Amino acid sequence: MIDLEIPKKFVPLVKQAGSMADEVFRPVSRKYDLAEHEYPRELDLVSALIDGMSDSGAGGGAGAAGSTQAKDEAPATTDANEATGVKKPAGKKASKGNKNGANMSSALSIMETCRGDVGLTLSIPRQGLGNAAIAAVANDEQKERYGNRWAAMAITEPDTGSDSGNIRTTATKDGDEYVLNGEKIFVTSGERAELVVVWATLDKSLGKKAIKSFVVERSNPGLKLVRLEHKLGIRASDTAAFVLDDCRVPASDLLGDPEIRTEGGFGGAMQTFDNTRPLVASMAVGLTRACLDFTRAALEKTGHGQDWDAPIAAQSYASARLVQMEADYEAALLLTLRAAWMADNGKPNSMEASMAKAKAGRTCVDVALSCIELVGVDGYAETELLEKWARDSKILDIFEGTQQIQLLVVARRLLGLTSGQLK
């Protein structure tokens, strides 16, 4: 049974992450929101702190890089954000007892740092979403080789957003190498990372079943940076667009099984989302908490604080709305913790990861906008971070699979239908 208390071994990590949010991220949050594309030098110190905690055993996984399945467990087959069947994963063995591992510690720490700044959290060196992809599907040799390097993840294409099964970037085998050709957009940390995990298809005619992920060195001459995007929110995080022009990568840099398994859906590439969706949900939960804390404090200053002894119907609209938002926050938090806990304990969590991502992403947007409504001018002014948080919130409802895609995944699981049957 899941324990809703923070595991004792993670308490130092959560406290450190909370201090980081309050003392490091928030003071420079507006600075890097305005100085878009400028690398936050303060993060070098943060990265060193995370490395120190991990080396000492106190961290247990302080970001995306830490999220992985236990080595003695077969990875779950996910039907993630685009189009897979509904088969339950075969060969998945649940862990004995109750384990709180890297997925849980990552979720808890990310909730805290995102109270400070989501963009800065996404910019912490060696904590990229590509690191979670490597942790999810790489073999032991690859994990050792890439373990201390910063990896971005490149999935989206100009004509392929949520439907990753329609990826057009190709990977052609040529001797001991693969040759990649295509275009990738909205690559988080694409400029700053040392590696980019690129999704490509080995055979377009086979659709989603032929999609694989490849680790590409950022310095590879075939991986050409086209532009850095100007964005609504998370401006501290660089978002890049690339062209892959006869980009050659060693065959050993293909993650997972190189064979096309026609019966297995997306295969290894899609296992990534079982890890990354709870992390994005954690980001949304943390930002929601920041908005609620700010709004509660602002209302108390004006004499509209919560009266816990009075029924909802007898309270002001602002107080009643705040209670409703707190309930939504709790629901998102619990769904996120469950998805992370299931991953740590070897339980298939594709549906639960999508539930958490859907609930937390939508809750974050709704809460941020409602908080602006409640606090009035303080919500619009750049003198307070609530205005920035509202802009940051929207991406959390989009990347790693939109709200609509998450609901499709959940529907397929609940109804026992394939993507082709669910029309």
C-alpha positions, 0 to 999 in steps of 0.5 A: 500500500502506498504511504502518503508520508514523505519517506524519511530517506527523502526528507533531506532531499525535499528540504534541499529542493525547497531551499533551492526554490526559495533561495536560488530560483525565485530571486533570479526567476524574473531575471531569466524570464526577461533574459531569454536564452541566456544560460543561468550560471547559478545552475552550475552550483545547483548541479554541483549540489545535486551531484554531491547529494547523489554521491553521498546517497542522500539524493536518490535521484534529484531530477529526470536523470534519476528516474528509472526502473529497477534493474531486475524488472522488465520495463513496462510497455506503454501506450503513451501519447500517440497510438498503441494497443491496450495489451498489458505488458508481459513479463513485468514483475512487481517488486516485493514489499513497498519500494520508494526509489528514484521515481518517487524522489525525483517527483518529490524534488521536482515539486519543490524546485518548481515552486521556484521556477519551472524553466530553471528546473528544466535547465538544471544540467544533466537532469534533462528529459533525455536522461529519463529516456536513457534511464528508461530503455538503455542497456547497462553499457549505455547507461554507464556511457551516458550516465553523467552527461546532459541529454535533451529529447527530440520527438516533435516535428513540424507535421507531427505533434501529439501523434508521435506514431507519425514521425517522419525522421528516418534512420537508415542502417549503413554498416555499423552506423545509422543515417538520420534525416529529418527535422525536430522542433521544440527540443527542450534544452536542445542547445545546452545539452551534450546529447540529444535523444532523437526519435526516428523510424526505421521503416515508414511503411510500418508506422509506429512499430518501427520507431526507435530512439537514438542518442546523438552527440550535440557536436555531431555535424549532421545535427544542425541547430536552426533556431531557438524559440521565443516562448510564452513561458518557461523562458529560462529553458532554451527550446531548440529546432534542429535539422538532421542532415545525413546525421551519422550515429554509431549503431551502438547508440540506438536505445533498446532493441534494434529489431522491429517487433511488429507485435509490440507497439512502439517498443522501447522508445515509448517506455520513456513516457512511463517515466517522464509523464509523472515528472511533468505532472510533478512540475505542474503540482509544484507550480500549482502549490506556488500559485495557491500559497501566494494567493492565500497569503494575498487574500489574508492580507486583505482580510479574506483569509480562510475561515475553517469553521464556517461552511463553504456556502457561508464564506466569500467567493474567494475563500470558497474558490480557494478551497475548491482549488486546494481539492483539485491540487490534492487530487493531482498530487495523489495521482502523481505520487501513485504513478511514481510509486508504481514505477518504483515498484515495478507495476505497469503505470501507463494509464496512471502516468497519463491520469496524473499528467492530465489532471495535474496539467489542467489543474495547474492552468486552471488554478493559475488563471483563477488565482490571477482573477482572485488577486486582481492587479497583483496577478497581472503586474510583473512586480509579482511572480504570479503573472509569470507562473500563469504563463509557465503553466500552459506548457505543462498541459501540452508537452509530453502529450497534450491533455486530449492525448492523455485522455485517449490513453486512459480511455483505451486502457479503461475500455480495452480498445486499441487506438484504431478501435477508439474513434 
